């Protein structure tokens, strides 16, 4: 049956047009109940539909067999309840799904996943196309009221329909809604309806489920019962008008890690002024949470403030103590230099909440038998959350997940609900899980849908695979990687040609052969974006069958590769470059140390060793050219843990030693990346995926220049007398000037100073990012001093490289293109996601090193070590211990101890503690120990031993 839907729509030009759409109604849409013989059979697909005899939690309100049917708001707010294994046999209407899709993409994805889970028996019913459940919108009826009525009509139809099933026990459909009006109308129409809370509290065997209920208390009602703390949020429609007229500014709210009464808002748009706005004080923060999109009103200039350098952690347990907060706020208002004042504002409304489930720990209430407790998130930028739970005794000392439900005006903290217990705090498995969740690293096992796109084993290379490939199995190819590496992306070869020139080849795993555009495996890989390497664990971007087997270029097996082959002369000048898909057979998988040993050996002269020597010779020339060009050689101390083979606890910690062979491999990878970047850009100037490294603004270098100056002028009189260094002037006008001044900055009496300067220079750098060539015009890579660059050499662990492989394959005619590959807007969005995933992977790796460092010092007691000062702060110094590559802060103010006299000079920079002056790069001695007083935020504590203060 055909019906039509008519609606009016305003065009961009302001005209009103009438739109008529055909809407098909059918009679053959199944109800999804397994026992139903009246409907046609359900089409095959994921999810098994509703059970004939609904199994699920026993309810005291509905003792008989029943299905549940929730409305839109219930699904949006109580998704944690619906995901619980106890809740089964739920009908999700098309009306509800469409509304959820429009209002929250994350919840929509979660409910789709639940519908596809065969154990849950959720069924999606297409009520908008069923002849007996479709309804027209009445005149004067809002679309919201129409949808509510459509849901009630569907519940009624289901109950009538299920009565016709010839079974001893009739199955009832229970309508779940938290909307009072909708529930009243349902009851008037003879529908059995309950609120989510009523139904969950009626579950006899699952009292714990009550904790997962989202708090849906009405803000209006609460005002009578408590003192109003926060100003009202302006409604969205007025905010949008205000942003248009310039009264308000829209931006992303970034809470401070160190001070809970302070935040900054990064304003969206291209305006140069007021890019970053300071928000200070509880009322001005006005219930915004880190990463929310907010509307801000600028304060008058005489109310502007400077970012405070005070560290304030919110550790109050009494949430009614607002007077104390006001006293604390006064600490922030210290007298500051006029030049330090920055644009300051207040949050007037929330445009979009960016709440996610948060990991943390329960701070149990001191009141006996209390149900309301505060939850302290692991991320210090997130406020504490008030939750209700009966399991406080069980959850104490556990890492748990909590979701925020709302933040009323009269509540010092937001309200939320318990979602999941992750395990005991401090336990290695639990802490790794927390670390992955907090850094938003997708780490669930690959689904069956994804795995179904893997090649069937046993796999072998077919005639079809050889179609556009060169057979390079005769070449003496080998790989050089860290010890224990199973995901070998790259291999190299080098041989002399008859004309006296040298042929060098970089062979990269052909991952794009196995991952085809748009399938589930491809979508999962792009979502993950990168492999994440933790201290004891690797979270793969692609399933293990590919990463450690079929794509890994292991020795003595045939593998598919993408090869970049150059003809060079003895001066490493490129004469010819060609790219080809290939098939290779690596002759050896070596570690850096093994390759180095072969190069240095006087007795070894086999093909592999000679190939390595040729590569090494050319790599040294390439490196010198690159550095002469202005490329930077920076330093960051990398740490390696030695694990106990049984307990897997770290027993030794040392900085990684880099060999010549590390540099050899790196040179050819850089060269391949540059060659490929140029090729794909020449071929696709509008949609090449490239990588750039912006030059840092000059102000970024202040710390580096000041540090070098402070060492160049002042002789160090403490313990290790050093002559003044005359050549420590750091020039920063170009990468070349910086590279040259870093090379010159050396001292025979203080050899480590050069490494320290390079570590500091690394901190001054901007982040390198992926971008689409058609959306940008600055391609330069500052650190490598290259006009163009991309990532081609690691497709097993980086998705960007897979896209680059696809572009290159199309460029050389080895593969066909597809629409998304030549859509620069889609590529730009993908780059945004890849940049986010790479950043989070870096943070997760650092957090993993920090956690394992804590485990190491936990068993060590107090360790005394030499350190160097990296930064000087107002009340502390940041030091680096070279032996461990470990950084930490030495504070000079301790709770319960008299505060020493501190004099901070930000020009030098230096800090005088009583009569001892500390400067950047001073050598000191510190005691290192683990401070486990706060189980959630355990930290490495450092105390200055020499010089004595």
Secondary structure, DSSP 8 states (H G I E B T S, - for coil): -EEEEEEEEE-TTS-EEEEEEEEE-BS-----BTT-SSS------SS--B-SS--S--BSS--S-EEEEE-HHHHHH-HHHHHSTT---EEEEHHHHHHHHHH-HHHHHHHHHHHT-TTT-EEEE-GGGBTTT-----TT--HHHHHHHHHHHHHHHHHHHHHTS--SS--EEEEE---HHHHHHHHHTT--EE-HHHHHHTBTT-GGGGGGS-----HHHHGGGS---S-----HHHHHHHHHHTSSEEEEEEE-SSBTTEEEEEE-SS-STT-EEEEESHHHHTT--TT-EEEEEE--GGG-B------B----S-TT-HHHHHHHHHHH-----GGG-B-EEEEEEEEE-----EEEEEE--SSTT--EEEEEESSTTS--EEEE-S-HHHHTTEEEEEEEEE--TT-SSEEEEEEEEEEETT-HHHHHHHHHHHTT---S---HHHHTTS--SS----TGGGTTEEE-TTS--EEEE-TT-----EEEEEEE-TTS-EEEEEEEE-GGGTS-TTSHHHHHHHHH-B-EE-SS-EE-SS-HIIIIIISS--BTSEEEEEEEEEEE-TT--EEEEEEEEEEEEBSEEEEHHHHHHHHH-SS--SHHHHHHHHHHHHHHHHHHHHHHTT--------EEEEE-TTT--EEEEEE----HHHHHHHHHHHHHHHHHHHHHHHH-TTS-EEEEB----GGGGHHHHHHHHHHHH--B-SSS-B---SS-----SSHHHHHHHHHH---TT-TTHHHHHHHHHHHH----EEEEGGG-S---BTTTTBS-----S-TTTBHHHHHHHHHHHHHTTSS---GGGG-HHHHHHHHHHHHHHHHHHHHHHHHHHHHHHHHHHHTT--EEEEEEEEEE-SSEEEEEETTTTEEEEEES--TTS----EEEETTTTEEEETTEEEETT-EEEEEEEEE-SSSTT-EEEEEEEES--
